[in-house]
Amino acid sequence: MDDREPASDSRPNVLVFVADDWSAPHAGAYGDELVATPNFDAIAANGVLFKTAFSASPSCTASRSTMLTGMYPHRLEAGGNLWGEYPERFPNVVRLLREAGYATGSSGKGWGPGRVEDGREIRDKNRDSGDYADNPAGPYHASFEAFHRTKPATAPFYFWVGSHDPHRPYEPGSGADAGIDPTNVAVPGWLPDNEAVQADIADYYFEVQRFDEQIGRILRFLEEAGELDNTLIVVTSDNGMPFPRAKANLYDPGTHVPLAMTWPERIDAGQIPDTFVNLIDLAPTLLDAAGLPVPSEMDGRSLLPSPEGPAYDGADRVLLQRERHAFTRENNLSYPMRGIRSADFLYIRNFRPNRWPAGDPRLVFAVGPYGDVDESPSKSAILDGNVEPFFTLAFAKRPAEELYDLRSDPEQLHNVAELPEYEEPLQAFRTELLEWMRRTDDARIDETDERWDHYPYYGRPARGRASQ
């Protein structure tokens, strides 16, 4: 009988940190001097920091679906909607790693909210009831440390650390209590610059810092276990910050997310490429790190360098989209958008401009009227008194096409789609978007196709209608 210890698997571990509603550039590595993110900054310095990384969809369930499948949301059927259904028949990076011998797990917020195809509801383990044991992001564990202590000693691991930060609600004054001076906050041009909004952003920053502290605790544990150097570490967010005109929108505050990776064996330190990255690239990257083939169904590409050179050269734009976010319109209608973000322009096509982009103003939901915008002091600062131009930017109906010239308008406040001098780039983006939709079998290419309005919604419906 051979009683020798089995040889350890030399494949890298995979550790993925996913924040909930964190926008770029709110990290020290991106030049934000007010928010303290030393652990994210260290990962960026020791590996690669992506300046132009984007979520394929600015809605958590849809974004998390794409991160796990490597596919665009419109190809995932009900998996492309908030409180939708996870399409188990599509590729799943966790399942592929597990089948290849990886120990897999998750903690905090994994995929969801929604349900999987056998009817099990997937909620937030720490906030609601629901079966989390077989979450598509990995079987649930109380913590990474608990998972690590019980996993097979010789198997490489994949683990998803899903934070609840900086998702709302916030503790009012938490930012100031943590030493973040609200008067030093740089309020973006799409929000009113007043004390309420300043304090709200400071509270958001506090939760970003709390997420960063969680990263640090786990990395120290991994270092003490002697496994830090052979672990691919990825840090990102599912979508942008929970503020008006941000989350659930295709503008940068909703889709532009932080992304940093480190793995000494394959990634040289100190890289800051200009390439555009979509979070659909995450699944192919993890499979590449494990030495596994990337399924042909996946739309993303590996971000790891190859013998031929860096993988992150050449991509000069990303494709973006959104369908239904919360239950915020009569009959649970979607607000469909598709977009292209390049270095110089953001182009958005609104397929149902007759609908309210932030949700109906008179329906009352868990988050109030205009329910695709989370309740917050910033939302109230705009709605109380119908403060312009911020009300129009965040809540008013929008034209069928939007075009923003980022060279002169980096905050994307002035739609130039109707100006004659922009006819040439507008037409080019219009053609490119429709060609991409045809190539990827996007149902929205057919103006009469309403399937997105009829996919089931497994969350709470509207409570009623507000008074006039």
N, C-alpha and C positions, 0 to 999 in steps of 0.2 A: 504494500500500500504506500502510495506517495503522499507523505504528510507535509510536503513543502507548501509554503504560502503561494497562492496563485499570483502570477505576474500582474502588476498593475497596468491598467489600460492607459496608454500615453496620450490619448486624444485629449484635447483641451476641455476644461469645464466651460460652461456658458452661464453667465449671470446677467440678467436683464433687469434694469430698474426703470419703471414706468411711472412718471408723475401723472396726476389727474388735473388737467387744465393749466399747464405751464407754457407761457409764450417765450420765444426768443425775442429780444436779446437779454432777458432778465437773469443774467448770471455774470459773475465777475470775469469769466473767461471771454465774454463778449464785450467787455468794457463797461458794464453797469457797475458803478462805484458805490451804489447804495445798498444793494442786496449782497449778502455774504454767502458765497457758495464755494468754500475752499475745497471740498471733496470733489465736486464736479470739475472745478478748475484743475485739480491735480490729475484727474483722469484725462482731461483734454491735453494738458501739458505732456503727459507721458504717452500719448497716443495721437489720435486725430480728432480735431474739432471741426465739425461741419458748420459753415456759416449760413448756408442756404439749404436747410433740411425742412421738409414740409410733410404734414400729415395729409394723406390722400383725401380724408374727410374730416371736417371740424366737429365731429360728433363722436362720443366715446365708443359706443358699441360698434359703429361702422369702422372707426379707426382701428380698434383692437382686432376686428375681423381681418382687416387687411394686413396687420402686422403678423398675424398667425398663419395666414394663407398665402401671402405674397401676391395677392390678386386685387385688382381694382374693386371698389365697392359695388359698382353697377353689375359686376359679374357674379356677385354673391347672393343675388335674390334677396330674401328677407334678412340676410345677414348684413345688408347695407343700410339698415334702419336702426335707430335707437329702439330699445325694447323689442328687437326683432328675434329671429330664430337662427341659431348657429347652423350653418350648412355642413354637416358632418361628412358628406360625400366629397367635399373639396379637400385639397391637400391641407395638412396641418403640421407645422414644423415640430410641435411637441410630440405628436404621434410618431412622426418619422424618426425623431431622435430616440424616443423610447423603444421603437422597434429595432433600432440599431444598437441597443444596449445601454443607453443613457438612463440614469436615475433622474426622474423628472418631478417637479413640484412647483407650487406657487404659494404666495401669501398675499393678504390684503385684497385689493381689487384686481381680479384677473380679467377674463373676457366677460362682457356684460354691460348693462343689465339686459336680460332677455331669457330665452330658453333654448335648449338643444332639441334636436328633432324627435327624441323619444318622449318629449313632454316635460322633462325636468326643468324646473325654473332655476335660473341662475341670477342670484341677487348679490348683494354685498354681505359677505359672511359676518362682518363686524357690525352691521347696521340693521339687517333684515333677516328674516328666516329664509330658508331655501337650501337646496342640496348643492353644496359647493364641492363635494368630494371629487367629482370628475369634471371640473371646469376645463374648457378647451385650452386655457393657458397653462394647465398643469394641475395635478391633484393638490387639494388644499392642505396647507400645514400652518400651524400657529405662528411660525416664524422660520426664517432661513436657518437659524441656529438649530432649531428643533429638527428640521429636515436633515441638516448636515450630520447630526449626531446619530441618526437612524438609517441613513442610506448605506448601501453596500460600500465597503471601504475601497474596493478596487475598481469601482465603476466611475466613469466620468459623470458629471451631473449637468443638468440644465435646470435653472431656477428663475422664475419670474417674481420679482419683488414689486407688487402693485401698491403704490402709496395712495392714500386718500387726499393728499395735499397736492396742490393748493385749491382743491374743490371747495365750494361754499357749502354751508354757511361759515362765516368768520366770527371770531370773538371780537366785538368792537373794542378798539384800543390795543389789541394784541401786538400790533406792529410798534406802536409808540412804547409800550411796556417793554418790548425787547430792544429798545434803543434805536429804532428806526424813526428818524425825525420826519413826520409827514410834510413839513414845510420844505424839505429838500427833494421831495418827489417830483420828477419831471412828468407832468400830466400830458398825455398825448393830445393831439389836436382834435380828436373825435370825442373827447370828454370835456365837460366844463371844469375849469380850473378853480375849484373852491375847496373849502376845508373838508367837507364831507367826502369828496372824491379823493383828495390827498390822503386822508386817513384810511379810506377803503383800499387804496393801492398799497399803503404801508402794511395793512393787515394781510393783504395778498403776499407781499414780500416776506412777511414773517413765516407764512406757511411754506413758501419756497425754501426758506432757510431750514425749516423743520424737516423737509424732505431731504435736504442736503445732509443734515445731521444723521438721518437714517442710513444714508449711503455710507457715511464714515464709520458708523458702528459695525456694519456688516463687513466692510473692507478690513477693519482691524481684526475681526474674528477670523476672516479668511487668511490674513497674513499670519496670525498666530497658528493656524492650522497648516501652514507651509504650502498653501495652494494658490497664492495670489498670482505668481508669475505664469502659471499654466492655466489661467482663466481669461477667456474673452469677456470683457466687461462692457456693457452697453448702457448708456443712460439717455433717456429721452422722455417725451410726454405724448399722451394720446392726441391732444389738440391744444388750442390756445386758451388764454385767460378768460375767466367767466365774467366778462364785462359787456356792456352794450357794444355792438358792432365788432365784437371779437369772436368768442366761441359761437359755433353754429353758423359762421359766415366764411366766405372764401377770401376775405381780406386778410392781410398778413397777420393781424392779431389773433385770428382764428385758426390759421393753418401753419404759420411759421413757428417751428418748435426747436428747442435745443436738442443737440445730438452730439455725443462724444463717445469714442470707443478706445479701449486700450487692450493690448495683448502683445507683450514684448517679443514673442516668437515671430509674429507676422507683421506687426504694425510699428513702424519707426516713430519715435517720439517727436513732438513738436510740429506736426503737420496741420495746416489750416488750408485745405483746398477750396477753390472757388466753385467746384462742381455743384450742381443741383441734385439733391437726394430726396427721394420719396420714402416714406416708412414702409411701403410695400417691398423695399429692398432689404428689410430686416430678416425675413425668413430665409431668403437665399443666402444671406451672409452667414447665418448660423449653421445652415447645412454645409456650406463651403468650409467653415471652420472645422466641422466634424468629419470632413472628407466624404460627404455624401452627395449624390447627384441632386441637382435642382429639378423638380418636376416640370415638365413642359407647360403645364397649366399656369405656372406662376408668371406674373408680369414683371416682377422685380428682378434685380441683378445683385450679385454679391458685391459688397463694398471692400472686400479684402484684396490686397495686392496679389498679383500672380507673377509667375516668372517673366511674363511679357511686360510687366510694369504695373503701376497703380491702377486699381479698378475705378477710381473716382476721377477719371479724366474724361472730359468731353460732353457731359450732360449739361445743357444750357437752359433747361426749362423743366417744369413739372406740370402734370395734369391733375386738376383738382375737381372735387364734386361734392354735392350734398343732396340728400333726399329728405326723408322725414326725420325731424329731430324729436321733439316731444309731441304729445297729443294737444295741439294748440290751434286747430282749425276745425270748423264744422265738418263732420263726417271723417275726421282724422286725415285730412288731406295733407299731402306733402308740399314742400316748397323746393322744387327741383332746380339745381344750379350745376353748371359745368364751367370750368375755367382753365386758363393757361397762365402760369406765372413764369416770366423770363427775367433776365437781369434788368431790362428797361421798362417792361410793361406788365400789367395785370389785366387780363381780359376775362370777363364774366358774362355768361349767357344765362339769363333768368327765363326758364321755360314757361312759367305761369305768372307773368307780371301782374295779373289781376288779383293775386293773393297777397296777403300781408306777410312779408319776409320774416318778421319776428313773432308771428302768431297773431290770431285775431285779437283786436283790442277789447272786445266785450265778453269773451269767454273766460271763465275763471278756472284755473287749473291749480295744481299743487304749487306752481310758482307764479300764479297771478296772471293778469292780462298781459298780452305780448309775451306769451309763456315760453318762447324759445330763448328768452333772456332771463337768466336767473335773477331772483329778487336780490336787491343789494342797495346800499346807499347811493351808488353811482346811477343805478336805474331810476331810483326815486328822484335824484337830483335833476334828471331830465324830464321825467313825466310830471312832476309837481310844477305846474306852470307852463308845460309844453315849451321847454327852453330850446330855442333855435340857435345855431343850425343843427344842434345835436339830436333833436327829435327826428328831423328828416334823415340824418345819417344813420340812425339806429333803427327807427321804427316805421318810417313811411314806406309806401309802395315804391318799387324801383322799375326802371325801364327794362325792356327786354335785353338790352346790351349795355355793358359798362366797360369802359377802357380807361386805365389810369397810366399816366406817363410818370414813371418812378424817378426819372432824372430830375424833374422839377417838382414832383408831388410824391415824396416817399411815403407819406402817411395815407395816400390813396383817398383823398378828400374831394377831388374835383374830376367828375366824369367828363371825358373829352370825346366820347363816342360819336357825338353829333357834330363835332367841329370838322369842317372840310379838310383841314390840313392833316387830319389823322385818318383819312379814308383809306390810304394804302396799308398801314399796319392793321387797321380794323378788318379789312377784307382778308388779309393774310391770316390773321388769327381765326376769323370766322371759318375759313376754308380748312385750316389745320384742325380745328376742333371737330368739325363734322367728319373729316376723314378719319380721325382717331375714333370717334364714336362708331362709325361704320366698321372699322377694322376690329374693334373689340366687342361688337354685337351689343351695343348700348341700346336698350329699349327706347330711350328718349329720342332716338333718331326718327321714330314714328310719332308724330304729334298727336295721334289718336290713341296711342298706347298708354293706358292708365294703370298698369299693374302695380306701380309703386304706391298708389293710393289705396290699394286693397290688400296689401300684405298685413297679416295680423299684428296687432299691437298688444304686447303682454303686460304693459304697465297700467297705471291708474288712468282712467278716462277723465274727461272734464267734469267738474262739479256742478257747473251750471252757467248761467249767463248773467253778466253784470248789468246793473241798471244803466240807463242812458246817461 
